[in-house]
Amino acid sequence: MYPHDSLESWHRGQGHWANVAPNDWNKWTWQLRNSVTKIEQLEKYLDLTPEERAGCLFAKDKLALSITPYFFNLIDPDDLNDPIRRQVVPRSEEMHTSAEELLDPVGEEETKPVDGIVHRYPDRVLFLVTDRCASYCRYCTRSRLVSNAQDYNFNPQFKSGLEYIRNHPEIRDVLLSGGDPLLLSDKKLDYLIGELRKIPHIEFIRIGSRIPVFLPQRITPELCDIFKKYGPIWLSIHVNHPNECTHELREACERLSLAGVPIGNQSVLLKGVNNDKAVMKSLIHRLLMMRVRPYYLYQCDLITGSAHLRTDPREGIEIIQALRGHTSGYAIPQFVIDAPGGGGKIPINPEYVKAITSDAIVMRNFQGEEYRYPLQFDATQKPNPKAPQIEPLLV
Ligand SMILES: *Cc1c(COP(=O)(O)O)cnc(C)c1O
């Protein structure tokens, strides 16, 4: 199904919008103005199922419907289970809720010193700079804040956020997020990144954005010049399925890379989208071909109305196990669960350590074969009394 990749099979083009002048199509403002936001627009191109139609009617009170024409073209209209469709077309299952699901599944509101800042880890902060995105992911962990559908009182403030960061010298890493920071104008981004760069204790600036994926037209030479000016600026993009790896995205990543922006990818493990070893392998190979390093694979947060997209976390472990040793180490993301209630990201790994005995660590390799590596003793071969005493993991 996903043979060895060749660039010829990657998507490019204007699809349903073939009659639009390329000059308009390639403008990011045109893409946003012509985004699919209404059920009538969706029905022009797709035969909606009853579940999808009901989901669209509900969306206005939960999380807006919006899909850029560029991204919409990646949906195969003949496939009701299309992996792009599942990510952005609302469904009635979003109305189903359960006790374990929350509006703030990873407890961000509890670690919010000022509006727009989430300070959970000692040395770094999340700085939420806008409540808008180019398109809305139906499993959005911040659906309470974004798109303004829930009347949530969130008015991103640059001033108080910057002030907080200036006054906290323990912060060395700022992650701009939202909403999507790259929806801000060049002028605002230049100001914001410029102000952060002036703060002596800020060593590391990064941006979390799905704009290259939804709206690669936004990655203009002018935007890249801003990143170049204040670099290094790191970027985490969000690609979930190999079909999102288009020539347009590849070229946007190339512009960013050539401007000195290191790019990582954060995927969310989603049922019917990418919870499949072959799909995930194809995705991470395509990412490397675009100069993008797979960074995290997230277990889907327990956001309200996401049960139809969530997987059993054991599937994530199995996928990582199928990758490690079987493909380039650079291609393998770290699988994490952002702990419900605010514990932060916890790495979840297949078990390679079988036991730590009195004299060795006993391991298995990617093929399941057993190997041993001795524990450290001093030159006389007597047990080092200073060595930490580790209980055997398995007896
Ligand atoms: C994910 C996250 C970060 C960044 O975590 P890294 O592991 O450094 O990428 C920082 N703050 C919050 C609140 C986060 O959720």
Ligand as a Chemical Component Dictionary entry (heavy atoms), coordinates in Angstrom:
data_LIG
# 
_chem_comp.id                   LIG 
_chem_comp.type                 NON-POLYMER 
_chem_comp.pdbx_formal_charge   0 
_chem_comp.three_letter_code    LIG 
# 
loop_
_chem_comp_atom.comp_id 
_chem_comp_atom.atom_id 
_chem_comp_atom.alt_atom_id 
_chem_comp_atom.type_symbol 
_chem_comp_atom.charge 
_chem_comp_atom.model_Cartn_x 
_chem_comp_atom.model_Cartn_y 
_chem_comp_atom.model_Cartn_z 
_chem_comp_atom.pdbx_ordinal 
LIG C1 C1 C 0 4.883  20.625 25.340 1  
LIG C2 C2 C 0 5.053  21.748 26.256 2  
LIG C3 C3 C 0 6.284  22.407 26.343 3  
LIG C4 C4 C 0 7.494  21.987 25.536 4  
LIG O1 O1 O 0 7.913  20.703 25.883 5  
LIG P1 P1 P 0 9.245  20.066 25.225 6  
LIG O2 O2 O 0 9.258  18.662 25.722 7  
LIG O3 O3 O 0 10.389 20.888 25.701 8  
LIG O4 O4 O 0 9.074  20.162 23.728 9  
LIG C5 C5 C 0 6.395  23.439 27.241 10 
LIG N1 N1 N 0 5.357  23.823 28.002 11 
LIG C6 C6 C 0 4.168  23.196 27.965 12 
LIG C7 C7 C 0 3.072  23.648 28.862 13 
LIG C8 C8 C 0 3.974  22.145 27.071 14 
LIG O5 O5 O 0 2.792  21.530 27.015 15 
# 
loop_
_chem_comp_bond.comp_id 
_chem_comp_bond.atom_id_1 
_chem_comp_bond.atom_id_2 
_chem_comp_bond.value_order 
_chem_comp_bond.pdbx_ordinal 
LIG C1 C2 SING 1  
LIG C2 C3 SING 2  
LIG C2 C8 DOUB 3  
LIG C3 C4 SING 4  
LIG C3 C5 DOUB 5  
LIG C4 O1 SING 6  
LIG O1 P1 SING 7  
LIG P1 O2 DOUB 8  
LIG P1 O3 SING 9  
LIG P1 O4 SING 10 
LIG C5 N1 SING 11 
LIG N1 C6 DOUB 12 
LIG C6 C7 SING 13 
LIG C6 C8 SING 14 
LIG C8 O5 SING 15 
# 
